[in-house]
Amino acid sequence: MIQGYRASWPHYSRNARLFLLSATIAGFSYSGIYFLLANLFLVRLGYDEQFIGIFVATGALSFALSSLPAGVLGRRWGSRRTMTAGYAVLACGLALVSLAPLFAEPWRARWLIATCALRELGNAFYMVNANPFLMAATTPRERGHVFSTRGAVVPLAGFVGSIMGGVLPARIAGWTDRSTDDPMTYLLPLLLGGLMLLPGLLALMSARAADEVPGPGAPAVDLPKPDPALEAPRPLRPQATERAVFTILIMALVGGLYICAMAGSMSFFNLYMDRDLGVPTARIGMIIACGQLLAVPVALSMAGLARRIGYGAAFGWSAAGVALCALPIALVPAWWAAGAGAVGITVLSAIAFPAITVYQQELVESDWRPIMSGAYMMAIALAWGSMASAGGYLIKSQGYRFLFLLGAGLSMAGVVVFTLYARRRTRLLASTKDDRQ
C-alpha cells in the first residue's frame, strides 16, 4: 500500500499538494480543536441540550442554504477562487465564535448563532468547491490516491488537534488560576483554532487556476487537462440534463440518509460523555483523537480497496459499518462502549466519504460537478441540521438512546437506497455495452 503512494506522489499536481496542505490545517483546527471543544464550551456558558441542538442545526442549515449557491458560483467564478473565499470566511467564523464570553445575554446567544451561521457559510463554499477542484487537479491514474490522502491527513491532523484541545483548557485554567468550568479557559483554544487556518488560506491563494506544470517527476503527457471546474464553464448540454438531475437527486438522498448515524451520534457524543457518563474532557479528547489516528491507515487503504471492489462498493460497506457502530453508543451505557462506537464511526467514515465523493463526481460530466457537489453537501447539511435540532428535544423527552438508534436506522436506509441505485446503474451500463456490441 505504501509503495503505491510513493509511486503516485510524484504525479500529484501542485494544486493537489497545496489543497492537501490546506485540508491538513483545517483538520487540525476544525476537526480537532473546534469539534472537541465547541459543545463543552457552550455547556460552560450555561446552555442546555436544546440550545446546543439549535446551535448545531443553525450551522447545518447555513451550510445547506449555502451549498447550491456555492456550486453555482463555483461554476461561474471557478472552484479555486470560490473555495478560497469560503476558507477565509470559515477562519473568521471559527475565531469569532470563541469571543462569546465577552458578551452578556441576550447578545451572547445571538452572537453564537450569527457566528455559527457565518462559519458554515464559509465551510460550504470551501467544501462544495473542493471536490470539483480536486477532480480537475488529478487524473484517473492518481485520483484514488489523492482522495485517500485527503481522507487520511484530515483525521491525522484532527488527532493532533484533539489531543491539544483536550489538554489546553486545563493548562489555561492552571496558568490563570481559574476552574475548567470557566468558559474563559475555552476562549483561547477556540480562538487559536481559527487563527491557525491562515497558513491554509495562503496555500489556497497560491494555487493556479489550472495545472500547467507537472508535479516533480511526472511526465508532461499525464498532466490534467484544463477543466471547467477551474476555467470558464461550457454551456450545459440539454440532452444530458434530465439524466444528470436524476442522478444528483439520488445522490443527495443517499447522502442525507447516510449521514444521520454520524449526525445523531457525533453531534452529542462529547455532551453525552461529559454530562451522562461523567468522562473528563481530556479522556473525551483522547477517544476522539484515537479514532482520528486509526482513520489514517484506513483512509489510505481506500484507493486499493476501490481498485478491487469499486468506489460504490467501498462506500456501501463502510456506510453500513457506520450505521452499526452507532449501536454500542446507544445500547451500552459505558464510556468504553460509547468510545468504541465513536472510533468506529470516525474510522469507517474515512473510507465512506472519499469513496462516495469520487463515485458521485464521476457519475456526471465536469459541467455538472459543482452542482452535484453542492446538492450532495446541501442534503448532508439538512440531514445533520435536522438530527441536531430534533436531537436536543428528543434527548429531553426520549433520552440519548432513542436519538442514536434513529440515526442508525436512517443511515441503513441510505445504504439500501444506494445499493438499489448502484445495481440499477450496473445493469443499464451492461445493457448499453451489449447494444453497442
N, C-alpha and C positions, 0 to 999 in steps of 0.2 A: 504493500500500500504506500509506504513512504517513498519507495523508489519511483512510483508513478507520479507523485507530487514533485519529486526532484526533477524528473524528466519534463514535467509540464511547466514548472516555474519559469524557465527562460522564455516561454511563449506567452506569459502573461503580459498584456499590454501596459503601457504607462498609466492609462486611465484606470485599468483594473487594479493596479497596485495602489494608486492614490485613493481609490474608493475603499479598498480594504483597510488602509490606514485610518480613514475617517470612521469606518464601521467599528474598528477596534477601539477607538477613543470613545465612540458613542456607547459601546458595550460596557466599558469601564464606568462611565458616568451614569448613563440612563439605566441600563440593565443591571448594573451593580449597585452603586451607591443609592441612586434615587429609588429604584424598585424596592430595595430593602427598607429604607427609612421613611418613605412617604406616609404610609398608614400609621406607623408608630409616632411620627411627628404630629399627625392630626389627633391621635389619642392624647398626646401630651398637651395639646392645645385645648382639650376638653370636649372634643367631638365624639359622638357615638357612631354605631354602625350605620344608621340611616343617613347621616351626613356624609360619612365616608363613601357609602354607596352612591350618593348623589355626586360627590366629588369625582369618583372614578367614572361614573356614567357621563358626566359633563365632558371629560376628556375624550371618552369614546365617541360621544355624539359630535363633538367638534371635529374629531378625526374623520368620522363618517361623512359629515356635511362637506368637508374639505376635499375628500378623496377624488370624487369625479371632477370638480373644478381643477384639481391638481393634475389629473390626467389630461384634461382638455388643454390647459395652459402648457403642460409639458410637451404636448404635440405641437403647439403653436410656437412656443419660445425655445424649445429644445429641452431635453431632460436634464442636461448638465446645469444650465442656469436655474431652472425651476427647483431642482434638487438642492442646489447650493443655497438658494434663498430660504428654503424650508429649514435647512440645517442651522442657519443663522437665527431664525425665529425660535427654533427648538432650544438653542442655547440660552436665548433671552428668557424664554418661559421657565426653564429649569432654575435659572438664577433668581428670578423674581418670586417664584413660589416660596423660596426659603425666607423671604423677608416678612412673611405673615405675622410673626410675633411682635413686630414693630407697630402693628395697628391694633386698635381697640375695636370691640364689637359695636355695631354690626359691620363695620368696614373690613374687619379681618375676614369674615366669611365671604364677603363679596370679592375681596382681593384674591382669595384662594380659588374661587370659582372662575374669575376672569383670567388669572394667570394659567390655570389648568387648561382652559379653552385655548389660550394663546399657544401654550406648549404643544398641544396636539394638532393645532392647525399647522404649525411648522413641521411636526413629525409626519403628518400626512403628505405634505409636499415633498419631504425628503424620501419617505418610504415608497410612495407610489411611483416616483420617477427613478428610484434606484434600480428597479427591476429592468425597465427598458434600457436604461443607461448601461447596465452591466451586460445585458444581452448584446447590445451594439458594440461593447468593448471586448467581446470574446468571439471566438469561432467554435463550431461544434467540437473540435478536437480537444480544447482545454476547458470548455464551458462547465462541464460537470465538476472538474477540479476547482475552478474559480468559485462556483457557488458553494461547494463543500467547504472551501477555505473560509468563505464568508460565514457559513454556519458554524465553523469552529472558532474563529477568532473572537466573535461576539461573546459566546459564553466563557471563553478563556479570559477575556478582559473583564467580563462580569464577575468571574470568580475572584479576581484580584480586587475589584470594586466592592464586592460583598464583604470580603474579609476586612477591608479598610473601613467600610461603612459600619460594620458590626462593632469595631473597637473604638472608633473616633468619638462617639458620644460620651463613653466612659472616660476617655482620656481628657476630653474637653471639660467634663464635669470636675475631674481632679485638678486641672490647671486653673479653673475659675472658681473652685470651691462651691460648686453647685451640685444639685442632685440630678441623676439621669432622668428623673421625671420632669425636669425643667425643659420646656421646648427650646430654650435658647441654646442648649447643648446640641441640638439638631440643626440649628441655623447654619453654622459654619460648614459642616459636611455637605449639606444640600447646595449651598452657595458654591462651594468648591467644585461640586459635580457640574454645575452649569458653566463655570469659567473654564473647566478643562476641555470643553468642546471646541475652544478657539483654535487649537492646532489642527483639529479635524476640518474645521471650516477653511483654514488656509490650504489644506491639502486639496479639497474640492475646488477651490478657486484656481488652483494650479493645473487642473485637468484641462485637456484640449477639447475643442468642440468635436473633433473626430480624430481617430488614431491615424497618424500619418507616418509614424516611425515605429518599426517593430521593437518588441522588447529585446533585451540582451540575448543574443544567440538565436533569435528567431528569424527564419528566412523570410524575405520580403513577400514571397508568394502566399504566406499564411496570414498576412495582415487582414483584419476585419475590414470589409468594405464599408464605405460611408452608409450610415443607416438613418432613416427618417426620424428615429428617436433622438438623434443628435443634430441632424441637419434640418433644412426646410422640409415640411411634410409634403407628400404627394396626395392628390385627391383620393378619397376612399372610393373603391370600385363598387358601384351599385349592386352588381350581381353577387358580391360576397357579403353584403350587408346582413341579409336575413340569417345566414349561417353563423356569422360572427356574433350577432346579437344573441342568438340562441345559446351559443357556446359560453358567452360571457355570463348570461343569466344562470346557467347551470353551475358554472364555477363559483359564482357569487353565492348561490345557495349552499354548495358544498362547504365553502369557507365559513359561512355564517353558522352552520351546524357544527362543523368540526371544532371550532374554537371554543364552544360552550363549556367543555370539561375544563379546559385551561382557564377560561374566564371565571367560572364559578369557583374553582379551587384556588387559583393563584391570586385572585383579587383580594381574598380574605384569608389567605394562608397565614401570613405573619400576624394578622389580628387574632385569628383562631389560636395560634400557638401562644401568643402573648397573653390573651385575656382568658381563654378557656383552659389551656393546659399549663399556664404559668412558666413558659420557657423563656430564659433570659435572651436579650437581644443578640448577644454575642453568639449564642448557640443557634439561634434562628439564622443569623448571617452565615454561620459555618455550614448549616444544612443546605441553604440556597447555593452557597459557594461550591459545595461538593457536587451538587447537580450540574452546575455550570462547568466544573472541571471535567467531570465524566462525559459531558456532552461533546468535549473537544474531539477525542478519538472516534466517537460515534459519528459526529458530523463529517469527519474526514473519510469515513467508510462509505458515505453516501454515493460518491462518484463510482466506486467499484460495484456497490450494490445495484445502482441504477443501470450500470452497464450489463449486469447479469439478468435482472428481472424487469428493468424499465422504471422510469420515473413514476409512472402511475401506480405500479405495484408497491414500490418503495413507500409512496405516500399512504396507500391504503393500509398496509400492515402497521406502519408506525402510528397512523392516526387511530387505529383500533387499539393499539397499545396505550396511547394517551388516555383514551376513554376508560380503559381497565385500571389504569394507575390512579384514577380518581376514587376508586372503590375503597382502598385501605384508608384513605383520608376520611371517608365518610363513615366507614363501618367499625374502625378500631380507634377508640378514644385514647390514644397514647402518642407521645411525641415521636417515638421511633417509627410508628406506622405512618403517621402523617408525613414525617420527613422522607420516608422511603417512597411514598406516593408522589410527593413533590419532586423528588430527584428523578423518578421515572418519567414524569411529565416533561421535565426540562430536557432530559436526555433524548427521549423519543421525538420531541419537537425539533431537535437539532437535525433529524432526518426529514421529518414531515414538511417543515417549512421550505427548505431549499428544493426538495423534490417537487412539491406542488407548484412552486414558483416557476421552475423550468418547464414543467409539464404544461401549465396553462399559458405560459408565454409562447411556447412552441405550437399551441393549438391555433393561433391566429397569425395573420401576416403582420409585418412590422408596423404598418399603419395603425393597427388596432391595439398594439401592445400597451401604450399608455392608458387607453380606455379600459382594457382588460385589467390592468394593474389597479386602476382607480376603482373600478366596480368591485373587484375582489377585496381590496382593502376596506372599502366602504361597508361591505357586508360583514367583514370581520369586526369592524369597529361598532356597527349597530348591534351585533350579537353580544359583543363584550359589554357595551353600554347597557343593554337590556338585562344581562345577567347581573351586572354590578348594581344597577338602580333597583331591580327587584330583589337582589340579594340582601340588602340591608333590611328590607321589610320581611323577607322570608326567614331570615335568621331570627328576627324578633318573634315571629309567630310560630315557625316550624323548627327552628334550630339549624345548625350548620349542616347536619346530615342530609336533610331534605335538599338543600341547595346543591351540595356536592353530587348527590345521586341524580338530580335533574340534569346537571351539566354532563354527566357521564352518558345518560340516555340519549340526549340530543346529539352528542358527538358520535355515538354509534350509529344514529340515524343518518348522519352526514356520510359516514363510511359506506352505508348501504346505497345511498343516492349516488355517490361517486363510483362505486363498483358497477352499478347498473349502467351508468353513462359510459364508463370505460369499456365495458363489454359490448355495448351497442356500437361504439365507435370502432372497435376492433372488427366487428362483423361487417360494418359498412366499408371499411378500408379493404377487407378481404374480398368483398364482392366487387368493389371497384377495380381491384387488381385483376380479378378473374375476367371482368368485362374487357379490360384492355388487352388481355392475352388472347 
